[in-house]
Amino acid sequence: MTGRRPGGATRTVVVTGGASGIGAAIAEGFRAQGDSVVVLDRAPGPGVIAVDVADETSVRTAFAAVRERVGTVDVLINSAGLLTESRLEDMSLEVWNETLAVDLTGVFLCCREVVGPMRHQRWGRIITIASQLGIKGGVGLTHYTAAKAGAIGMSKALALEVSPDNVLVNCIAPGPIETPLVDGISEDWKAAKRAELPLGRFGVPAEVAPTALLLASDPGGNLFVGQTLGPNSGDVMP
Ligand SMILES: NC(=O)c1ccc[n+]([C@@H]2O[C@H](COP(=O)([O-])OP(=O)(O)OC[C@H]3O[C@@H](n4cnc5c(N)ncnc54)[C@H](O)[C@@H]3O)[C@@H](O)[C@H]2O)c1
């Protein structure tokens, strides 16, 4: 039943951050299997609904537009995110707050928009793109690590709240992936990271997207609850 909700209806999939990188590859994967996909992003683009996931009013407005366009959301992919590099002793509160606002609070705000209707229809999938850094940490990334660890913890708690109504909440924690996101990271950091990876290379978005399709599939994803799957070049072995 891949690509279809039980009952045969085409699923509606919302991908935040779907204008670029991992989110764009996931959106393409769902489109390819016949789902109806809506992209929410801060970056403008054809068919994209504008949102700043860190802003409560913006999220409410964007999801109202989604409901008007496609009705109830069956699958939510939280992929919007940002990454900067700074050692803690040099980090401004502004940089810390911005990372937490986008990478953690943004997940909360978007989940809050969809869980009620998903519970009501007794079917839903929420998949958040966390990071392996949320499990193992990274130098110069205390803010990002805290946000991603928070997203993983939050997803477990939300999974407990809503799984009785057949709404399944999980995370994907990719390793380093070649996208515009890592442009903000120093070449030294990337070279050191590559050297530490068992596969010796970063991944590409097309190597992450199938994990999201699996978690959203029925029956393939039906038993994943509060899990964190790791397409990560061997960076973390939980
Ligand atoms: N690339 C990696 O190495 C890597 C590794 C692990 C996890 N991740 C996570 O994967 C997700 C996707 O990252 P990516 O690598 O595809 O990056 P990307 O920069 O290619 O895509 C991120 C998208 O999020 C959007 N975005 C950023 N802030 C936003 C906001 N406030 N509101 C709405 N949209 C916003 C951007 O416009 C962009 O389209 C992120 O959550 C990131 O933390 C990336």
The ligand as an ORCA input file, in Angstrom:
! r2SCAN-3c Opt
* xyz 0 1
  N      22.883     18.309      5.285
  C      23.247     17.637      6.346
  O      24.428     17.273      6.502
  C      22.244     17.275      7.416
  C      22.577     16.263      8.308
  C      21.680     15.907      9.290
  C      20.486     16.597      9.398
  N      20.189     17.580      8.525
  C      18.908     18.253      8.697
  O      18.145     18.042      7.538
  C      17.204     19.098      7.383
  C      17.293     19.609      5.960
  O      18.582     20.165      5.748
  P      19.291     20.214      4.335
  O      20.639     19.676      4.517
  O      18.386     19.660      3.319
  O      19.462     21.802      4.203
  P      19.002     22.836      3.090
  O      19.587     24.124      3.523
  O      19.287     22.316      1.738
  O      17.414     22.871      3.289
  C      16.831     23.450      4.430
  C      15.560     24.178      3.995
  O      14.954     24.701      5.178
  C      14.494     26.004      4.870
  N      14.408     26.797      6.090
  C      15.418     27.227      6.876
  N      14.945     27.938      7.899
  C      13.599     27.989      7.744
  C      12.546     28.589      8.479
  N      12.780     29.308      9.584
  N      11.286     28.402      8.054
  C      11.038     27.685      6.929
  N      11.990     27.097      6.189
  C      13.253     27.248      6.597
  C      15.507     26.580      3.892
  O      14.976     27.663      3.151
  C      15.827     25.354      3.040
  O      14.986     25.268      1.914
  C      17.578     20.145      8.429
  O      16.694     20.045      9.523
  C      18.974     19.747      8.833
  O      19.286     20.163     10.129
  C      21.033     17.932      7.513
*
